[in-house]
């Protein structure tokens, strides 16, 4: 997941540099007054989102598979603990009834 996040951040930074260059060269519109910095960041976010969606599809799928595997392992561990508790409880009740 860290790899995906870093790749996504890299795409955003690349888009930020490109958008900043376009705005300051006059090819893209400037923001109003002091909002130019926010304009550049928002425009970079809008541009980088679809790029990340397409380019990082395989990496996102790999990350989701790892997350699903980890969740399945945790669920299996919880089920194993629950069955051990049930067995211990059944054993204790059987010994209590035998006394």
C-alpha positions in Angstrom: 0.0 0.0 0.0 2.9 2.3 0.7 4.2 1.8 -2.8 0.9 2.7 -4.3 0.6 5.8 -2.2 4.1 6.9 -3.1 3.4 6.3 -6.8 0.2 8.3 -6.5 2.0 11.1 -4.8 4.7 11.1 -7.5 2.0 11.5 -10.2 0.5 14.4 -8.3 3.9 16.1 -7.9 4.6 15.7 -11.6 1.2 17.2 -12.5 1.8 20.0 -10.0 5.1 20.9 -11.7 3.5 20.8 -15.2 0.4 22.8 -14.1 2.6 25.4 -12.4 4.7 25.7 -15.5 1.6 26.1 -17.7 0.0 28.7 -15.4 3.2 30.8 -15.0 3.9 30.7 -18.7 0.4 32.0 -19.5 -0.9 28.8 -21.2 -3.4 28.0 -18.4 -5.5 30.7 -16.7 -4.3 32.2 -13.4 -6.4 32.2 -10.2 -8.0 35.3 -8.9 -5.8 37.5 -6.7 -4.0 35.6 -4.0 -5.7 32.3 -4.9 -3.3 31.4 -7.6 -1.4 28.8 -5.4 -4.7 27.1 -4.5 -5.7 27.1 -8.2 -2.6 25.4 -9.2 -2.9 22.7 -6.5 -6.6 22.1 -7.3 -5.9 21.9 -11.1 -3.1 19.5 -10.4 -5.4 17.3 -8.3 -8.0 17.3 -11.1 -5.5 16.3 -13.7 -3.6 13.7 -11.6 -6.8 11.8 -10.5 -7.7 10.3 -13.8 -4.1 9.7 -14.7 -3.6 7.8 -11.4 -6.8 5.8 -12.0 -5.6 4.6 -15.4 -1.8 4.3 -14.8 -1.9 2.7 -11.3 -4.7 0.1 -12.0 -2.4 -2.9 -11.7 -0.7 -1.6 -8.6 -4.1 -0.8 -7.0 -5.3 -4.4 -7.8 -2.1 -5.9 -6.2 -2.6 -3.8 -3.1 -6.3 -4.8 -2.8 -5.3 -8.5 -3.1 -2.8 -8.1 -0.3 -5.4 -6.4 1.9 -8.0 -9.1 1.2 -5.4 -11.8 2.1 -4.5 -10.0 5.3 -8.2 -9.6 6.3 -8.8 -13.3 5.5 -5.9 -14.3 7.8 -7.2 -12.2 10.6 -10.7 -13.6 10.2 -9.2 -17.2 10.3 -7.3 -16.4 13.4 -10.4 -15.0 15.1 -12.4 -18.0 14.1 -9.7 -20.3 15.5 -9.7 -18.4 18.8 -13.5 -18.5 19.0 -13.5 -22.2 18.4 -10.8 -22.7 21.1 -12.9 -20.6 23.5 -16.0 -22.7 22.7 -14.1 -26.0 23.3 -12.8 -24.7 26.6 -16.2 -23.6 27.6 -17.8 -26.9 26.7 -15.1 -28.8 28.6 -15.6 -26.6 31.7 -19.4 -27.2 31.5 -18.9 -30.9 31.1 -16.6 -31.1 34.1 -19.1 -29.0 36.1 -21.9 -31.3 35.3 -19.9 -34.4 36.1 -19.1 -33.2 39.6 
